Amino acid sequence: MSTDPSGDFRYPGYFWLRSICARGEYYSVVAKTPSFVVSLLTQDNDYQVEQAASAEDAARALGVDVQIIYADNDSILQSQQILKFIQGNPELHPDGIVLEPVGGTGLPQVARAAADAGIGWVVLNREVGYVSQLRKLCASPVFSLAADNQEIGRIQGRQLAALAPKGGVVLYIQGPSDADASKLRSAGMLETKPSNIQVKVIKAQWTEASAYKAITNWLQLSTSQRAQIDLICAQNDAMAAGARKAFQQFVNNDVKDHWTNLPFLGVDGVPKTGQAWVREGSLAGTIITPPLAGKALEMLVAALRSGRFPQETTLVEPRSYPTLESLANGRRG
């Protein structure tokens, strides 16, 4: 047995078991295969599927177990799913939970319950105030990892400038209003887009199906099919694909070529989807944002094994695909 071993993880491959009894709290070192839960938004999104794959690859390399769960873009369901792991048999608790929250709040009560149970907690792609608060109160690692979403927006604004140097009107397909990523990407885009580019906003839910529905509804307006639009810009590749599908199926034949030949932009740049779509020409460009779940799992396991916790927030830099110069010159990735 030992006193509180925070900062004294001297046994790689072993983890401390926290126990509470009448004499107080004590710790003992136990051999076990560490286990982790990764909670993602939806399975109907290529980037989220890539997130899951990166977590599974990291788990194999680290020799740990990982369980992937999807919240179907429902914050209540996500909360219920995670609470089942926290409120179950303490001996079966995961060592850590990595989540990309559906809602903007990031599940603060669930996070506190996890920290109180000694479970590590990592938030992906959200800026949530409770992370700094929990870090002051809990011995378990709590931190966030995010793509630099405002920089993603800035890059997208520059991509618009490269594609439309004389200006024009962009139909901008935005993610959920309460999502940090959506708000930051919008702010970044507005910061760098030229003043001669106007923006018309349509909102969707990160998935191809939601963008397909949103564009289809928009096209049913009497003035939409003949609206003056010069570019289609979506906050992720899946929504760009859904928009293109809607234009292919629901516009009149005499204007279909106009809509489907417009430049389409997205974000995520998954190799088998977004990057491939750029090379084949269905997207003019995307922005590569590396999947974060695998990196988060690596950082969480390292923190538990070493006792040295990461900084509160780590940002991962995105990049344009193709480069802005290539985009301006009409070259594909």
N, C-alpha and C positions, 0 to 999 in steps of 0.2 A: 504494500500500500504506500501511498504518497500523499503529501499535501497537494494543494492546487498546482497542477503541473503546467500552468500557462507559461509559455516561453521555454519549456523544458521537454521538447518532443525529441528524445534521443534515440528512438527506436524506429527507424524507417520500416514501414510495413506493419507497424503496430499502432494501435490507437488507445487512448485513455478512455476508460469507462467511468462516468460520473455516477456516484451513488449517494443517496440521502437516507440517513437513519436518525435515530434519537440522539446520537452523539454529534450529529452535524453532517457536513458534506465531506466526502473523501473520494479519492480517485485510485484506481488500480489499472495497470497496463494489461491489455488483453490482445491476443492474437485473433484476428478476424479479417475477412475480406471486406474492406470498406465498401459501403453502398451509397449511392446517390440517386436523387430524383431530378429529372429535368422536365420542367413544365413549359410547354410552348403554346403559341396562339392557336394554330390550326394546322391540319394536315393538308389543306387545300391551298398550299402556297409553296412554291419551289424553294424559297429561301428558308422557310421553317423546316422543310424536309432536309435541306442541307445542314441546318443547325443540328438536327437530330443525328445525322450521319457523322458530323464532326465530334459530337459528344460520344458516340459509340466508338469511333476510332480512338479518341483520347482515352476512354475507359480501358480498351484493350491494351493500349501501350502502357498504361499506368498499373494494370493488374487490379482494377476495381470493378465493381458491378454498377451498372446504371440502368434506370428504368425511365423510359420516355413516355410522357403523357401529353395529350392535347386537350385544350380547353374549348375548342370549337368557337372561338371568339366570344366566349361567355364568361364574364368575370365572376359571376356567382358560382358557376360550375367549376371554374379554376380554384376558387377558394375552398369549395367542398372537397375537391379532389386532393388538394394538398393537406387539408386538415385531417383527412383519413390517415395519412402517414404520421402526422404529428401526435394525434390523439390515440393512436393505437398502442399496442404493447411496447413499452419502452425498450425492451430488448431487441425489438425489430425496427427501431427508429433508423432512418437513414442518417449517415454522417453529415450530409449536407443537401440542400435544395437549391437548384439553379432555376430561375424562372424568368420568362419574358412576360410581364403582366399584361392582361387584356385591357384593364382600365388604367386611367391616369394616376390613381392613388398608389398603385403598387402593392395593395393588400397589406396595409400597416399592421392590422390586428393579427393577421396570420403570421407575419414576419416576427412580431413580438412573441407569439406562441412558440414558434420554431426556436427563437433565441433562448427563451426560458427553458426549453427542453434540451438545450445544448446542441442544437442542430445548426450547422453553418448555413448561411443565407446569402445568395448572390442574385442581384437584380440585373437583368440585361436590358439595354436600350431604354432606360428610364432614369430621370433625375428625381429622386424621392428624398424628401428631407429626413425621413426617419432613419436612414442609413447612418448618418452621423450620430444621431441620438442612441441607437442601439449599440454602436461601437463603444460608446462611453460606459454602457451598462453591462455588456455581455463579454464573456471570455471566448465565445465561439466566433469564428471569422464572419464578418458581415462587410460586404463591399459591393460595388456596382461596376459593370463593364459595358461600354456602349460604343457603337459607331459614332463618329463625330457628325451627328445629323445636321447641324447647322452648316458644316462644311460641305456635306452632301448637297444641300440646297444651293450653296454658293457655286459649286461645280455645275449644277444643273442650270443655274442662271447663265453661267459662262457658255455652256453648251447651246443654250438658246441663242445667245449672241453670235456664236460661230455659225449656226445654221441659218439665222435670219439677220444678216448684217444691215439690211435695209428696214428692219422692223416688221411688225405684223401682229397677229392675234394668236395667242396660244390657248388651247383648251386644256386646262390643268386638272388632272384627276388626283384628288387629295385623299389621304387616308382619314380615319376617324378623327373627329374634332377634339376628342379628349386624349388623344395619344401624343406624348411628347415628341416622338419621331415626326409625326405629321406637322405639328406646330413649328418645330425647329427647321424642318426641311422647307416649309413654306417661307419662313422668315429669311432663311439663307438665300433662297431663290429670288425673293423680292429685293434683297440687298444688292445682288450683282446683275440682275437682268437689265438690259438697256431700257431707257425711258421710252423708246419707240416701240417696245413690245408690250401689248396689253394682255391681261390675263382674265379668262373666264373660268370659274371654278365649278367643278362637279365633284361630289364626295362619294367615296366607296369605302370598302372594308378590308383592303389589302389583298383580296382574292380576285382571281380572274372572273369568277361568277358574279361577284358584286359589281365590278366595273362593267361587265357585259349588261347587267340589269340597269345600272345607272345611265349608261349611254343609250340603251334602247329606249328608256323612258324619256330621255332628253330628245331623241330623234322623233318621238311622237308629237312633239310640239310643232305647230304648223310652220314656224320660221326656221327651225333648226337645220334641216337638211341643206338649205341654201345659205346658211350663215357663213360669213367670211371668217374662216379659220385657216391659219397657215401652218400650225404645228400642233401635235398632240404630245403632251408631257404628263407622265404619270409618276407618282411617288414610289412605285415599284414596278418591276418587269411584269408581274402577274396581272396587274391592272392594265398595263399597256397592251398586253395580249388580249385581255377581255374586251378592251375598247376596239381593237382592230377587228376582232371577231364580230362585234356588233355592227360596225360599219360595213363589213363584207355582207352581212345578212339582211340588214334592215334599211339600207338607203336605196333610192331608186337607181335603176341601171344607168341612167344618163348622167348621174353624178357619182356613181360608185368609184370609178377610177380616180376622181379627184380626192376622195376621202382616203382611200387605201394607199394612195401614192404620197400622202403627206408624210413628213418625217415624224416618227414616233420615238419618244425617249422614255427610259425607265430607270430603275435603280435596283441593285443587288448584284447583278453580274455573276450569277451562278454559272460555272463553266458549261454545263450541259443545256442550259436554257438561255439566260440573258446574253451571255457571250456568243453562244451559237446563233441566236437570233440576230445579233449584230452582223456576224459573218455572212449569214444567208440573206440579209437585207430587210427582214421584217421589223427590225429596230434600227434606227439611225445611230443610236448610242445608248449606253447604260453607264452605271457607276458601280465599280466593284467595291463591295462591302464584305470583308471576310466574315464567315460564320463565327459567332462568338461563343457558342455553347461549349465547344471543345476547349477553347482557351480558358474559359471560366472554370471548367472542371480541373484543368491543369493547375490553375492558380489556387483553387480551393484545396486540392490534395496537397500541394506544396505547403500551404499555410498550416494545414492540420499536422503535417509531418514535421515541420520545422518550428512552429510556434511564431513565425514571423509573418504577420498579416500584411496583405497588399495595401496600397494607398486606398483611400475611400472611393475614388472614381478613376478608372482607367479608360481613356478614349483611344479608339482604333481609327487610323486615318483611312479615308476612302480615296479612290482615284478614278479618273475618267477613262472609259473604254469605248471607242479608241481615244487616243490623246486629243486634246482640244485642237491642236494643229491639224491632225488627220481629219477630224470632224469638219473643220472649216474647208479643207481641200477635198472633201467627199470620199476619203479613204475609209475602208472598213477595218475592223480589228485585226 
